[in-house]
Amino acid sequence: MNRPAFWGAQGSMIEIRKRRTRLAALGAVALLTTAAQAATPVPPPANQALARDILKQLIEINSTHAFGSTGAAKAIQARLLAAGFAPSDVQLLIPADHPTKGNVVVRLRGRGKARPVLYIGHLDVVEANRADWTYDPFLLTENNGWLYGRGTIDMKGQDAAVLASLIRLEQEGYVPDRDIIVAFTADEEAGGDASGIDWLLKNHRDLIDAALVINPDGGEAGMKKGRKLYVGVQTAEKIYVTYQLEATDKGGHSSRPTPANPIYRLARALGRIDAYRFPVHITDTTRAYFAQRAALETGQVKADMTEAGGPSPSPGAIDRLSAEIETGILIRTTCVATMVDGGQGESALPERARAVIQCRVLPGEPLDGIAKALEDAVADPAVKLSVYTPPTPSPESPPSPAVIGAVASVAKTMWPEVVILPILSAGASDSAFTRAAGMPSYGVDGMFDDLDDGRAHGRDERIGVTAFPEDVEFTYRLMKTLAGGR
């Protein structure tokens, strides 16, 4: 087609304007996309406020071993009933011989297309001394981007996220393909004498029987220096067993010391245990963890993790990984002294000295071999070793592609940069009971915590002000994904 002579210049200007318009539109889309990626989804304002209110209420109920969890269980029951759950679907269950160790089990009924999914979360917390804390541990305190309080990360924060998510599903009229059960339980922490999940399995198995178990207490969302790194799916955990070391003698006056002094004998035994290192044992879960975690690292750490994720890591790589607490505890069984006492008066030779040794044993290692290794390390027949707290066996759960895929699909919509890792927990959790009962159990948590500044069980326990609502949203989305429905 012939064009007028002036069309060239004018046509060029028109094309330039069109191109600029398209570029501006593309720029606007890019900015919106970047903003959307930068803004992590959080729950609707009403559910955010509810979750925060639940967290505050739970933190301010003292549920340490001495006080028990019944008060917290009753508060949760009241919230569920107020949210519209049928009384028959909200069971407050209290052992007759432990009235302070209450549990509550709630069921969101589905279409019965598959066996239920069970969420478990303990309500008890470890002790906290006000004199040691910057803030009152039993008041939720916000300061400088953090929420402080005993249980914020272990695990009343996760309890609040699960409860708020369940109430949100109920209020939305959501009907899952299969029932969602949540058990809020007693006595998971140290000193427990009425483990809620163990008691429920023995006395009310029908209420909590499920195809799979999600335990936020066993999960880990790791970050360093504010950078989110990974969301872990815990498929296994170390088994804990506690021993007592004891040395005895006839005693006497302190002015007549003898070489059989039980305190010195015990101290030498403890020194030998401190120097002992159990053999390296990299499980299938840990090998997969290192292989994938290596992608997040650089330099020597990356090289060492890559080796540990393979069949034959070098001694140098093992030594360097062992030197770091975070990785060292994953590749061998550990035993450590946690309590010691001895003597009966300042002017008397001790007649007895005792120490408590807690061991965290890798899955698959024979427990009788642990006691033998300790006796060999002590190398003193006058120092007697006995079981103080027996172990609860905890078999590994098979790495389920369906569960790991569900976690990945949800996590990637919220934090595209993170990787999903199978993990073995160095600490123990209530998943030991559900695994032993034949229910595959997975630790999953979206509450990002600083790997270099973990404060669970410690002074000034805290979670991030932004990390908490993000975990609430993650919990809600994962519940829906695992349960299906509409």
C-alpha positions in Angstrom: 0.0 0.0 0.0 1.3 3.5 -0.9 1.6 6.0 2.0 1.8 9.8 1.9 5.3 11.1 2.1 4.7 12.7 5.5 3.6 9.3 7.0 7.1 8.2 7.7 7.8 10.8 10.4 4.3 10.9 11.8 4.0 7.2 11.7 7.3 6.8 13.5 6.0 9.2 16.3 2.8 7.2 16.6 4.8 3.9 16.9 7.1 5.5 19.5 4.1 6.6 21.6 2.5 3.1 21.3 5.8 1.5 22.4 6.1 3.9 25.3 2.5 3.1 26.4 3.3 -0.6 26.2 6.5 -0.2 28.1 4.7 1.8 30.8 2.1 -0.8 31.1 4.7 -3.5 31.4 6.5 -1.5 34.0 3.4 -1.1 36.0 2.7 -4.8 35.8 6.3 -5.5 36.9 6.0 -3.2 39.9 2.7 -4.7 40.9 4.2 -8.2 40.5 7.2 -7.2 42.6 5.0 -5.7 45.2 2.8 -8.8 45.3 5.8 -11.0 45.7 7.3 -8.8 48.5 4.0 -8.6 50.4 3.6 -12.0 52.1 -0.1 -13.0 52.4 -1.6 -12.7 55.9 -5.0 -13.6 57.2 -8.0 -11.2 57.0 -7.9 -8.5 59.7 -10.6 -10.1 61.8 -8.7 -13.5 61.8 -5.4 -11.7 62.5 -6.9 -10.0 65.5 -8.5 -13.2 66.7 -5.1 -15.1 66.5 -3.3 -12.3 68.4 -6.0 -12.3 71.1 -5.7 -16.1 71.4 -2.0 -15.9 71.7 -2.2 -13.2 74.4 -4.7 -15.3 76.3 -2.7 -18.5 76.1 0.6 -16.8 77.1 -1.0 -15.2 80.1 -2.3 -18.6 81.4 0.5 -20.1 83.3 0.7 -23.7 82.1 4.0 -24.8 83.5 4.2 -28.2 85.0 3.2 -27.0 88.5 0.0 -25.3 87.2 -1.0 -27.7 84.4 -2.9 -27.2 81.2 -6.5 -27.5 82.2 -7.0 -23.7 82.3 -5.7 -23.3 78.8 -7.8 -26.3 77.6 -10.9 -24.8 79.0 -10.2 -21.4 77.4 -9.8 -23.2 74.0 -13.0 -25.1 74.5 -14.9 -21.9 75.3 -13.6 -20.2 72.1 -14.6 -23.2 69.9 -18.1 -23.4 71.3 -18.5 -19.6 70.9 -17.3 -20.0 67.2 -20.2 -22.4 66.5 -18.7 -25.9 66.9 -21.1 -28.4 68.2 -20.5 -29.4 71.9 -20.3 -33.0 70.8 -17.3 -32.1 68.5 -15.4 -30.3 71.3 -14.3 -32.7 74.0 -12.6 -31.5 77.2 -10.8 -34.6 78.5 -9.1 -34.6 81.9 -7.5 -37.6 83.5 -9.2 -38.4 86.9 -5.8 -38.8 88.6 -4.3 -35.6 87.1 -7.1 -32.9 87.3 -4.7 -30.1 86.2 -3.6 -31.9 83.0 -6.5 -31.3 80.8 -6.8 -31.8 77.0 -9.3 -30.7 74.4 -10.0 -32.5 71.2 -12.1 -30.8 68.4 -13.3 -32.1 65.1 -14.3 -30.2 62.0 -16.4 -32.6 60.1 -15.9 -33.3 56.4 -17.4 -35.5 53.7 -15.7 -38.7 54.8 -13.8 -39.2 51.5 -10.7 -40.1 53.4 -9.5 -40.9 56.9 -8.9 -37.7 59.1 -5.9 -35.6 59.4 -4.9 -34.9 63.0 -3.1 -31.8 64.2 -1.4 -32.0 67.7 -0.1 -29.2 69.9 0.9 -29.2 73.5 -0.4 -26.5 75.9 2.3 -26.8 78.6 5.5 -24.7 78.7 8.8 -24.9 80.6 9.4 -22.8 83.7 10.4 -19.2 83.4 11.9 -17.1 86.2 10.7 -13.4 86.1 14.0 -12.3 87.6 15.9 -13.7 84.6 13.7 -12.1 81.9 13.6 -8.6 80.5 9.8 -8.8 80.4 7.3 -10.7 82.4 7.3 -14.2 80.8 3.6 -14.6 81.4 2.5 -11.4 79.7 2.5 -11.0 76.0 4.8 -8.0 75.4 5.5 -6.4 72.0 8.7 -4.4 71.6 10.8 -3.5 68.6 9.2 -5.9 66.2 9.1 -8.9 68.6 6.4 -10.6 70.7 7.9 -11.8 74.0 6.4 -14.4 76.3 6.9 -18.0 77.5 5.6 -20.3 74.8 5.6 -17.9 71.9 7.8 -20.2 69.8 7.3 -23.4 71.9 4.4 -23.7 71.2 1.6 -21.5 72.1 2.2 -19.4 69.0 1.5 -22.4 66.9 -1.4 -23.4 69.0 -2.9 -20.0 68.4 -2.3 -20.3 64.7 -4.0 -23.7 64.5 -7.0 -22.6 66.6 -7.5 -19.4 64.7 -7.3 -21.2 61.4 -9.8 -23.9 62.5 -12.2 -21.2 63.6 -11.8 -19.4 60.3 -12.7 -22.5 58.4 -15.8 -23.0 60.5 -16.9 -19.4 60.1 -16.4 -19.7 56.3 -18.6 -22.7 56.1 -15.7 -24.8 54.7 -16.5 -28.5 54.4 -13.3 -30.6 54.0 -13.1 -33.8 52.1 -12.1 -35.5 55.3 -12.4 -34.6 59.0 -9.8 -32.2 60.5 -9.1 -33.2 64.1 -7.0 -31.0 66.5 -5.8 -32.3 69.9 -4.5 -29.6 72.3 -2.7 -31.6 74.9 -0.9 -31.6 78.3 2.5 -32.4 79.6 4.9 -32.6 76.6 7.6 -30.6 78.3 10.2 -31.7 80.9 8.7 -32.9 84.2 5.6 -34.2 82.5 3.9 -37.1 84.3 0.6 -37.1 82.4 1.4 -36.9 78.7 -1.8 -35.8 77.0 -1.2 -37.4 73.6 -0.1 -40.7 75.2 -3.1 -40.7 77.5 -5.5 -39.9 74.6 -4.0 -42.7 72.5 -4.5 -45.2 75.3 -8.0 -44.0 76.5 -9.6 -42.2 73.6 -8.0 -43.5 70.4 -11.3 -43.3 68.6 -11.4 -39.5 69.0 -7.9 -38.9 67.5 -7.4 -41.8 65.1 -6.1 -40.4 61.8 -4.4 -41.3 58.5 -1.7 -38.8 59.2 -0.5 -36.4 61.8 0.8 -32.8 61.5 2.8 -31.6 64.5 3.9 -27.9 64.3 6.1 -28.5 67.3 8.3 -30.8 65.3 8.6 -28.5 62.3 11.2 -25.8 61.6 11.1 -22.7 59.5 14.7 -21.5 59.4 16.1 -18.0 58.7 19.4 -16.3 59.3 20.0 -12.5 59.5 16.4 -11.9 58.4 16.7 -14.1 55.3 14.1 -16.9 55.1 16.0 -20.1 54.1 13.8 -23.2 54.3 10.6 -24.8 55.6 11.4 -28.2 57.1 9.2 -31.3 57.0 10.2 -33.4 60.0 10.0 -37.1 59.2 12.1 -38.3 62.2 13.4 -37.2 65.5 16.0 -38.3 68.0 14.8 -40.5 70.8 15.7 -39.3 74.3 16.7 -41.5 77.2 18.1 -40.3 80.5 20.6 -42.0 82.7 21.8 -41.5 86.2 25.4 -41.8 87.3 26.0 -42.4 91.0 29.1 -42.8 93.1 29.0 -43.7 96.9 31.3 -43.9 99.8 31.1 -44.2 103.6 31.7 -40.5 104.1 33.5 -39.1 107.2 34.9 -35.8 108.5 36.1 -33.3 106.0 39.4 -33.0 107.8 40.2 -36.6 106.8 39.8 -36.6 103.0 40.0 -39.9 101.1 40.7 -40.8 97.5 37.2 -42.4 97.3 35.4 -39.1 97.5 32.3 -39.6 95.4 32.2 -36.0 94.1 35.7 -36.3 92.6 35.0 -39.7 91.3 31.8 -38.5 89.6 33.6 -35.4 88.3 36.2 -37.6 86.6 33.5 -39.7 85.1 31.7 -36.6 83.7 34.9 -35.4 82.2 35.3 -38.6 80.3 31.7 -38.5 79.0 32.3 -34.9 77.9 35.3 -36.0 75.9 33.5 -39.0 74.3 32.1 -38.7 70.8 29.6 -41.2 69.4 30.2 -42.6 65.9 28.9 -40.6 62.9 25.6 -41.9 61.7 23.9 -40.0 58.8 20.4 -41.2 58.3 18.5 -41.2 55.0 16.5 -38.1 56.2 19.7 -36.2 57.2 21.5 -37.2 54.0 18.6 -35.7 51.9 18.6 -32.6 54.2 22.3 -31.9 53.6 22.0 -32.5 49.8 19.3 -29.9 49.5 20.5 -27.5 52.2 23.8 -27.2 50.4 22.0 -25.1 47.7 21.5 -22.4 50.3 25.1 -22.2 51.4 28.4 -21.0 49.9 32.1 -21.9 50.1 33.4 -24.5 52.4 30.0 -25.0 54.2 28.3 -25.7 50.8 31.1 -28.2 49.9 30.9 -30.0 53.2 27.1 -30.3 53.1 27.3 -31.6 49.6 29.7 -34.3 50.7 27.4 -35.1 53.7 24.5 -35.5 51.3 26.5 -38.1 49.3 27.5 -41.7 50.1 31.0 -41.1 51.5 31.7 -37.7 53.2 35.4 -37.0 53.9 36.7 -36.9 57.5 37.4 -33.2 57.1 33.8 -32.4 56.1 32.5 -34.4 59.1 34.9 -32.6 61.5 33.8 -29.2 60.2 30.1 -30.1 60.4 30.6 -31.6 63.8 32.1 -28.3 65.1 28.9 -26.4 64.5 26.1 -27.2 66.9 23.3 -26.8 64.3 24.8 -29.6 62.1 26.8 -31.6 64.6 23.7 -32.7 66.5 22.3 -34.2 63.2 25.1 -36.6 62.5 25.7 -38.4 65.8 24.0 -39.4 69.1 24.8 -36.9 71.9 24.8 -37.4 75.7 25.1 -34.4 78.1 25.1 -33.8 81.9 22.0 -31.8 82.8 21.9 -32.1 86.6 24.3 -32.9 89.4 24.1 -33.1 93.2 26.2 -34.5 96.0 27.2 -34.2 99.7 25.2 -33.5 102.8 27.1 -30.9 104.7 30.0 -28.5 104.3 32.1 -30.3 107.0 31.3 -33.8 105.9 32.8 -36.0 103.2 30.1 -36.9 100.7 28.5 -40.2 101.0 26.8 -39.9 97.6 27.1 -37.9 94.4 24.7 -38.1 91.4 24.5 -36.7 87.9 21.8 -36.9 85.3 22.9 -37.6 81.7 20.4 -37.0 78.9 21.0 -38.7 75.6 19.5 -37.9 72.3 19.7 -41.0 70.2 19.5 -41.1 66.4 16.7 -43.4 64.9 17.9 -46.9 64.2 20.6 -47.0 66.9 20.3 -49.7 69.5 19.5 -48.2 72.9 21.4 -50.9 74.9 24.5 -49.8 72.9 24.2 -46.3 74.3 24.4 -47.5 77.9 27.4 -49.7 77.0 29.2 -46.8 75.4 28.7 -44.6 78.5 29.9 -47.3 80.8 33.0 -47.8 78.6 33.7 -44.1 78.6 33.3 -43.8 82.4 35.7 -46.7 82.9 35.1 -46.9 86.6 33.0 -49.7 88.1 32.5 -47.7 91.2 30.3 -45.2 89.3 27.0 -46.9 88.6 24.9 -46.2 85.6 21.1 -46.7 85.7 18.1 -45.6 83.6 16.5 -42.4 84.9 13.9 -41.8 82.3 13.2 -44.7 79.8 13.0 -44.0 76.1 9.9 -43.8 73.9 10.7 -45.4 70.6 10.0 -43.2 67.6 10.3 -44.9 64.1 10.9 -42.7 61.1 7.8 -41.7 59.1 8.2 -42.4 55.4 8.9 -39.1 53.4 5.4 -38.8 51.9 5.4 -37.1 48.5 1.8 -36.0 49.1 2.6 -34.3 52.4 5.9 -32.7 51.2 4.2 -31.6 48.0 1.4 -30.0 49.9 3.8 -28.1 52.1 5.8 -27.0 49.1 2.8 -25.8 47.2 1.6 -23.7 50.2 5.0 -22.4 51.2 6.0 -21.4 47.7 2.8 -19.2 47.3 3.9 -17.3 50.4 7.7 -17.4 50.3 8.9 -18.2 46.8 12.6 -18.1 47.8 12.5 -20.9 50.4 13.4 -24.5 49.8 11.5 -27.4 51.4 13.8 -29.8 53.3 13.2 -33.1 55.0 14.5 -32.8 58.6 15.4 -34.9 61.5 14.8 -33.1 64.8 17.5 -33.2 67.5 14.8 -32.7 70.1 11.9 -34.9 71.0 8.2 -34.2 70.5 4.8 -35.8 70.9 5.2 -37.3 67.4 7.1 -40.1 69.1 3.7 -41.3 70.5 1.7 -41.0 67.3 4.5 -42.7 65.3 4.7 -45.5 67.8 0.9 -45.9 67.4 1.2 -46.4 63.7 0.2 -43.0 62.5 2.7 -41.4 60.1 3.6 -38.0 61.6 5.2 -34.9 60.1 6.5 -31.9 61.8 5.5 -28.8 59.8 5.7 -25.2 61.0 5.7 -21.8 59.2 6.9 -19.7 62.1 10.3 -18.4 61.0 12.8 -18.4 63.7 16.5 -17.3 63.7 18.7 -20.3 63.6 21.5 -18.3 65.3 19.3 -17.0 68.1 16.8 -19.8 69.0 15.1 -19.0 72.3 12.8 -21.9 72.9 13.0 -22.9 76.6 15.3 -19.9 77.1 15.3 -16.4 78.5 13.2 -13.8 76.6 11.5 -16.3 74.3 10.0 -14.5 71.3 8.6 -14.5 67.8 8.5 -11.8 65.2 5.5 -9.5 65.0 5.3 -10.3 61.2 6.3 -14.0 61.5 3.2 -14.8 63.7 0.4 -13.7 61.3 2.4 -15.3 58.4 2.3 -18.6 60.2 -1.4 -18.2 60.9 -2.0 -17.9 57.1 0.4 -20.7 56.3 -1.4 -23.0 58.8 -4.8 -22.1 57.4 -3.7 -22.8 53.8 -2.0 -26.1 54.7 -5.1 -27.3 56.6 -7.2 -26.7 53.5 -4.7 -28.3 51.1 -4.3 -31.4 53.2 -8.0 -31.9 53.9 -9.3 -30.9 50.5 -12.9 -29.8 50.1 -14.6 -26.6 49.4 
